[in-house]
Amino acid sequence: MSHLIKALGRGTPTLPGRDKYISLQRFRISNRDFAGNQVGNLLLFELYSSTITKIRRGDIVEVVYSGSRHEELTTYFGDSIQSISELDWVATAGGLAIGFLVALIEVPLPGGSSFALGAAAGPLIAGLILGALQRTGQVARQLPRAANYTLRQLGLMLFLAAVGVSSGTAFTSSVFTLQGLVAIVLAGAVSLAGCGSFLVFVWLMGKSATRANGGVDGLLGQPAVLQYALENSSDSRIMSGYTATFAVALIYKVVVIPVLLVV
């Protein structure tokens, strides 16, 4: 290696670094004009004598460039933490509007009755579809990480508060009765049987333990269990398993319960 360095020139410090002639720097892409573009379409070398060497999660790129072009590249990419952390209210409100419109669609059932997805399943289905598309034009259909965590915590607190307010009186009046104890035992047995069979099925499919953990959270339909799992592990597969299972379970309940009522 020493002979190669002597033949080529001189050694450089550990990158990322910067000297008078060449630099390697990370930039955050907060310029919305980049939406939908490919790296080959940016013409970085022609415009700024620069080349992208690596793309990281969070819209971060590593760029090799001439040391004198740093300010130009900063302006070109945007490189703003605030911009990529802000919630796009147009995308959010538009997605909710689509979800509520889907929730209003009524599907007729035999016997003259009908059912609708409702305000919970409608936005959920719209969110799944828009999230799979990732972006429509220049509108990104993904929440910034900071906004995602904030809304998740706020939603969990509101959910638990609403459940406590609406069910507190009934819970305290029935929990220590025979009927309440029977209900608790049956709920525990059903949960253990359902979660146990689900874990066996996931194991047979060869899925990871973290994804199975998220799937169990979704099967129970309990955000508090999900929050406990996320506090003990930052693996993103927990959330993906929860999202997939919870969505399927919710849609299944919305579709099956009206049919059972008719039958």
The 8 nearest C-alpha neighbors of each residue, nearest first, counted from 0:
[[1, 3, 2, 4, 5, 6, 10, 7],
 [0, 2, 4, 3, 5, 6, 10, 9],
 [3, 1, 5, 0, 4, 6, 7, 8],
 [2, 4, 6, 0, 1, 5, 7, 8],
 [5, 3, 1, 7, 6, 2, 9, 8],
 [4, 6, 2, 8, 3, 7, 9, 1],
 [7, 5, 3, 4, 8, 2, 9, 1],
 [6, 8, 4, 5, 3, 9, 2, 10],
 [9, 7, 5, 4, 6, 10, 3, 11],
 [8, 10, 4, 5, 11, 7, 6, 3],
 [11, 9, 4, 12, 8, 5, 7, 1],
 [10, 12, 13, 9, 14, 16, 18, 17],
 [13, 11, 14, 16, 10, 15, 17, 18],
 [12, 14, 15, 11, 16, 10, 17, 23],
 [15, 13, 16, 12, 23, 17, 11, 22],
 [14, 16, 23, 24, 13, 17, 22, 25],
 [17, 15, 14, 23, 22, 13, 12, 18],
 [16, 18, 22, 21, 23, 66, 19, 15],
 [19, 17, 20, 21, 22, 66, 16, 11],
 [18, 20, 66, 21, 17, 67, 22, 65],
 [19, 21, 66, 18, 65, 22, 67, 17],
 [20, 22, 65, 66, 64, 18, 19, 17],
 [23, 21, 17, 66, 64, 63, 16, 65],
 [22, 24, 63, 15, 62, 16, 17, 64],
 [23, 25, 62, 61, 15, 22, 26, 63],
 [26, 24, 61, 60, 62, 59, 27, 23],
 [25, 27, 78, 60, 59, 28, 61, 24],
 [28, 26, 78, 59, 58, 29, 79, 60],
 [27, 29, 76, 58, 78, 30, 77, 59],
 [28, 30, 77, 83, 78, 79, 82, 27],
 [29, 31, 77, 32, 76, 28, 33, 75],
 [30, 32, 33, 34, 29, 137, 28, 138],
 [33, 31, 30, 34, 137, 36, 35, 29],
 [32, 34, 31, 36, 30, 35, 28, 76],
 [35, 33, 137, 32, 36, 31, 136, 138],
 [34, 36, 33, 137, 37, 136, 134, 32],
 [37, 35, 33, 34, 40, 38, 41, 32],
 [38, 36, 40, 39, 35, 41, 33, 34],
 [37, 39, 40, 41, 36, 51, 42, 43],
 [38, 40, 37, 41, 42, 36, 43, 51],
 [41, 39, 37, 38, 42, 36, 43, 33],
 [40, 42, 43, 38, 39, 37, 36, 33],
 [43, 41, 45, 44, 40, 46, 39, 38],
 [44, 42, 46, 49, 41, 47, 45, 50],
 [43, 45, 48, 49, 47, 42, 46, 50],
 [44, 46, 42, 43, 48, 47, 49, 41],
 [47, 45, 43, 44, 48, 42, 49, 41],
 [46, 48, 49, 44, 43, 45, 68, 64],
 [49, 47, 44, 45, 46, 64, 43, 65],
 [50, 48, 64, 44, 47, 43, 63, 62],
 [49, 51, 63, 62, 44, 43, 52, 64],
 [52, 50, 62, 61, 53, 63, 60, 49],
 [51, 53, 61, 62, 50, 63, 54, 60],
 [54, 52, 61, 60, 51, 55, 62, 59],
 [55, 53, 60, 59, 61, 56, 52, 58],
 [56, 54, 59, 60, 57, 58, 53, 61],
 [57, 55, 58, 59, 54, 60, 27, 53],
 [56, 58, 59, 55, 27, 83, 28, 144],
 [59, 57, 28, 56, 27, 55, 60, 54],
 [58, 60, 27, 55, 57, 26, 54, 28],
 [61, 59, 54, 26, 25, 53, 55, 62],
 [62, 60, 25, 53, 24, 52, 51, 54],
 [61, 63, 51, 24, 50, 23, 52, 64],
 [64, 62, 23, 50, 49, 22, 51, 24],
 [65, 63, 49, 22, 21, 48, 62, 66],
 [64, 66, 21, 67, 68, 20, 22, 48],
 [65, 67, 21, 20, 22, 68, 19, 69],
 [66, 68, 65, 69, 20, 70, 19, 64],
 [69, 67, 71, 66, 65, 70, 72, 47],
 [68, 70, 72, 71, 67, 66, 73, 65],
 [71, 69, 73, 72, 68, 74, 67, 75],
 [72, 70, 74, 68, 73, 69, 75, 47],
 [73, 71, 75, 69, 74, 70, 76, 68],
 [72, 74, 70, 71, 75, 76, 77, 78],
 [73, 75, 77, 71, 72, 76, 70, 78],
 [74, 76, 72, 73, 77, 71, 30, 78],
 [77, 75, 28, 73, 78, 30, 74, 72],
 [76, 78, 29, 30, 74, 79, 75, 73],
 [79, 77, 27, 26, 76, 28, 73, 29],
 [80, 78, 81, 82, 77, 29, 27, 83],
 [81, 79, 83, 82, 84, 78, 27, 29],
 [82, 80, 84, 79, 83, 85, 29, 78],
 [81, 83, 84, 79, 85, 80, 29, 30],
 [82, 84, 29, 80, 81, 85, 79, 143],
 [85, 83, 81, 143, 82, 80, 145, 86],
 [86, 84, 82, 83, 81, 87, 143, 146],
 [85, 87, 88, 146, 143, 84, 142, 91],
 [88, 86, 89, 90, 91, 85, 142, 139],
 [87, 89, 91, 90, 92, 86, 93, 85],
 [88, 90, 92, 87, 91, 93, 138, 94],
 [89, 91, 93, 88, 87, 92, 94, 138],
 [92, 90, 88, 94, 93, 89, 87, 95],
 [93, 91, 95, 89, 94, 90, 88, 96],
 [92, 94, 96, 90, 91, 95, 89, 97],
 [93, 95, 97, 91, 96, 92, 90, 98],
 [96, 94, 98, 92, 97, 93, 122, 99],
 [95, 97, 93, 99, 98, 94, 92, 100],
 [98, 96, 100, 94, 95, 99, 101, 93],
 [122, 97, 99, 121, 95, 125, 101, 96],
 [98, 100, 102, 96, 101, 97, 121, 122],
 [101, 99, 97, 103, 102, 98, 96, 104],
 [100, 102, 98, 121, 99, 103, 104, 97],
 [103, 101, 121, 117, 99, 116, 100, 104],
 [102, 104, 100, 101, 105, 115, 99, 117],
 [105, 103, 101, 102, 115, 106, 100, 116],
 [106, 104, 115, 114, 113, 103, 107, 116],
 [105, 107, 113, 114, 115, 108, 104, 112],
 [108, 106, 113, 112, 105, 114, 109, 111],
 [109, 107, 113, 112, 111, 110, 106, 114],
 [110, 108, 111, 112, 107, 261, 113, 258],
 [111, 109, 112, 108, 261, 113, 107, 262],
 [110, 112, 109, 108, 113, 107, 261, 114],
 [113, 111, 108, 110, 107, 109, 114, 261],
 [114, 112, 107, 108, 106, 105, 111, 115],
 [113, 115, 106, 105, 257, 107, 116, 112],
 [116, 114, 105, 117, 104, 102, 106, 103],
 [115, 117, 102, 120, 121, 253, 114, 118],
 [118, 116, 102, 115, 119, 120, 121, 103],
 [117, 119, 121, 102, 120, 99, 122, 116],
 [120, 118, 117, 121, 122, 123, 116, 102],
 [119, 121, 123, 116, 122, 117, 118, 124],
 [120, 122, 102, 98, 101, 123, 124, 116],
 [98, 123, 121, 125, 124, 120, 95, 126],
 [122, 124, 120, 126, 121, 125, 127, 119],
 [125, 123, 127, 126, 121, 122, 120, 128],
 [124, 126, 122, 98, 128, 123, 127, 129],
 [125, 127, 123, 129, 124, 128, 130, 122],
 [128, 126, 124, 130, 125, 129, 131, 123],
 [127, 129, 131, 125, 130, 126, 124, 132],
 [130, 128, 132, 126, 131, 127, 140, 125],
 [131, 129, 133, 127, 132, 128, 140, 126],
 [130, 132, 128, 133, 129, 127, 126, 134],
 [131, 133, 129, 130, 134, 128, 135, 140],
 [134, 132, 130, 140, 131, 139, 129, 141],
 [135, 133, 139, 140, 138, 132, 136, 137],
 [136, 134, 138, 137, 139, 132, 133, 140],
 [135, 137, 138, 134, 35, 34, 139, 133],
 [136, 138, 34, 135, 139, 134, 35, 31],
 [139, 137, 135, 134, 136, 140, 90, 34],
 [140, 138, 134, 141, 133, 137, 135, 90],
 [141, 139, 134, 133, 130, 129, 138, 90],
 [142, 140, 139, 130, 133, 143, 134, 129],
 [141, 143, 147, 144, 146, 86, 140, 87],
 [144, 142, 146, 84, 145, 147, 141, 86],
 [143, 145, 147, 146, 142, 148, 84, 57],
 [144, 146, 148, 147, 143, 149, 84, 142],
 [147, 145, 149, 143, 148, 144, 150, 142],
 [146, 148, 144, 150, 145, 149, 142, 143],
 [149, 147, 151, 145, 146, 150, 152, 144],
 [150, 148, 146, 152, 151, 147, 153, 145],
 [151, 149, 153, 147, 152, 148, 154, 146],
 [152, 150, 148, 154, 149, 153, 147, 155],
 [153, 151, 155, 149, 154, 150, 148, 156],
 [152, 154, 150, 156, 155, 151, 149, 157],
 [155, 153, 157, 151, 152, 156, 150, 158],
 [154, 156, 158, 152, 153, 157, 151, 159],
 [155, 157, 153, 159, 158, 154, 160, 152],
 [158, 156, 160, 154, 155, 159, 161, 153],
 [159, 157, 155, 161, 160, 156, 154, 162],
 [158, 160, 162, 156, 161, 157, 163, 155],
 [159, 161, 157, 163, 158, 162, 156, 164],
 [162, 160, 158, 164, 163, 159, 157, 165],
 [163, 161, 159, 165, 160, 164, 166, 158],
 [162, 164, 167, 160, 166, 161, 165, 159],
 [165, 163, 161, 167, 162, 166, 160, 168],
 [164, 166, 162, 163, 167, 161, 168, 169],
 [167, 165, 163, 169, 168, 164, 162, 170],
 [166, 168, 163, 170, 164, 169, 165, 171],
 [169, 167, 171, 170, 166, 172, 165, 164],
 [168, 170, 172, 166, 167, 171, 173, 174],
 [171, 169, 167, 173, 168, 172, 174, 166],
 [172, 170, 168, 174, 173, 169, 167, 175],
 [171, 173, 169, 170, 174, 168, 175, 176],
 [174, 172, 179, 176, 170, 175, 171, 169],
 [173, 175, 179, 170, 171, 176, 172, 180],
 [176, 174, 173, 179, 180, 177, 172, 171],
 [177, 175, 179, 173, 178, 174, 180, 172],
 [178, 176, 180, 179, 181, 175, 173, 174],
 [177, 179, 181, 176, 180, 182, 173, 174],
 [180, 178, 174, 182, 173, 176, 177, 181],
 [179, 181, 183, 177, 182, 178, 176, 184],
 [180, 182, 178, 184, 179, 183, 185, 177],
 [181, 183, 179, 185, 180, 184, 186, 178],
 [184, 182, 180, 186, 181, 185, 187, 179],
 [183, 185, 187, 181, 186, 182, 188, 180],
 [184, 186, 188, 182, 187, 183, 189, 181],
 [187, 185, 183, 189, 184, 188, 182, 190],
 [186, 188, 190, 184, 185, 189, 191, 183],
 [189, 187, 185, 191, 190, 186, 192, 184],
 [188, 190, 192, 186, 187, 191, 193, 185],
 [191, 189, 187, 193, 188, 192, 194, 186],
 [192, 190, 188, 194, 189, 193, 195, 187],
 [193, 191, 189, 195, 190, 194, 196, 188],
 [192, 194, 190, 196, 195, 191, 189, 197],
 [195, 193, 197, 191, 196, 192, 190, 215],
 [196, 194, 192, 198, 197, 193, 191, 199],
 [195, 197, 199, 193, 198, 194, 192, 200],
 [196, 198, 194, 200, 195, 199, 193, 201],
 [199, 197, 201, 195, 200, 196, 202, 194],
 [200, 198, 202, 196, 197, 201, 203, 195],
 [199, 201, 197, 203, 198, 202, 196, 204],
 [202, 200, 198, 204, 203, 199, 206, 197],
 [201, 203, 199, 205, 204, 200, 206, 198],
 [204, 202, 200, 205, 201, 199, 206, 198],
 [205, 203, 201, 202, 206, 200, 199, 207],
 [204, 206, 202, 203, 201, 207, 200, 208],
 [207, 205, 201, 204, 202, 208, 210, 211],
 [206, 208, 210, 209, 211, 205, 202, 201],
 [207, 209, 211, 210, 212, 206, 202, 201],
 [210, 208, 212, 237, 211, 207, 236, 213],
 [211, 209, 240, 236, 237, 213, 212, 207],
 [210, 212, 214, 208, 209, 213, 215, 207],
 [213, 211, 209, 215, 210, 214, 208, 237],
 [212, 214, 237, 241, 240, 216, 210, 211],
 [213, 215, 240, 241, 211, 217, 216, 244],
 [214, 216, 218, 212, 217, 213, 194, 211],
 [217, 215, 213, 219, 214, 218, 225, 241],
 [216, 218, 245, 241, 220, 244, 214, 215],
 [217, 219, 215, 220, 216, 245, 244, 214],
 [218, 220, 216, 217, 221, 215, 190, 194],
 [221, 219, 217, 218, 245, 216, 222, 248],
 [220, 222, 219, 223, 224, 216, 225, 217],
 [223, 221, 225, 224, 226, 155, 220, 216],
 [222, 224, 226, 225, 221, 227, 155, 159],
 [225, 223, 227, 222, 226, 221, 216, 228],
 [226, 224, 222, 228, 223, 227, 216, 229],
 [225, 227, 223, 229, 228, 224, 222, 230],
 [226, 228, 224, 230, 225, 229, 223, 231],
 [229, 227, 225, 231, 226, 230, 232, 224],
 [230, 228, 232, 226, 231, 227, 233, 225],
 [231, 229, 227, 228, 232, 226, 233, 225],
 [230, 232, 228, 229, 227, 233, 226, 234],
 [231, 233, 229, 234, 230, 228, 237, 209],
 [232, 234, 229, 235, 231, 230, 237, 228],
 [233, 235, 236, 232, 237, 209, 229, 238],
 [236, 234, 237, 238, 233, 239, 209, 210],
 [237, 235, 210, 239, 238, 234, 209, 240],
 [238, 236, 213, 210, 240, 209, 235, 239],
 [237, 239, 241, 236, 240, 235, 213, 242],
 [240, 238, 236, 242, 241, 237, 243, 235],
 [239, 241, 213, 214, 210, 237, 243, 238],
 [242, 240, 213, 217, 214, 238, 244, 239],
 [243, 241, 239, 245, 240, 244, 246, 238],
 [242, 244, 246, 240, 241, 245, 239, 247],
 [245, 243, 217, 247, 241, 214, 246, 242],
 [244, 246, 217, 248, 242, 247, 243, 241],
 [245, 247, 249, 243, 244, 248, 242, 250],
 [246, 248, 244, 250, 245, 249, 251, 243],
 [249, 247, 251, 245, 246, 250, 244, 252],
 [248, 250, 252, 246, 251, 247, 245, 253],
 [249, 251, 253, 247, 252, 248, 254, 246],
 [252, 250, 248, 254, 249, 253, 255, 247],
 [253, 251, 249, 255, 254, 250, 256, 248],
 [252, 254, 250, 251, 255, 256, 249, 116],
 [253, 255, 251, 252, 256, 250, 257, 258],
 [254, 256, 258, 252, 257, 251, 253, 259],
 [255, 257, 259, 258, 252, 254, 253, 260],
 [258, 256, 260, 259, 255, 261, 254, 114],
 [257, 259, 261, 255, 256, 260, 262, 254],
 [260, 258, 262, 256, 261, 257, 255, 254],
 [261, 259, 257, 258, 262, 256, 255, 112],
 [260, 262, 258, 259, 257, 110, 109, 112],
 [261, 259, 260, 258, 257, 109, 110, 256]]
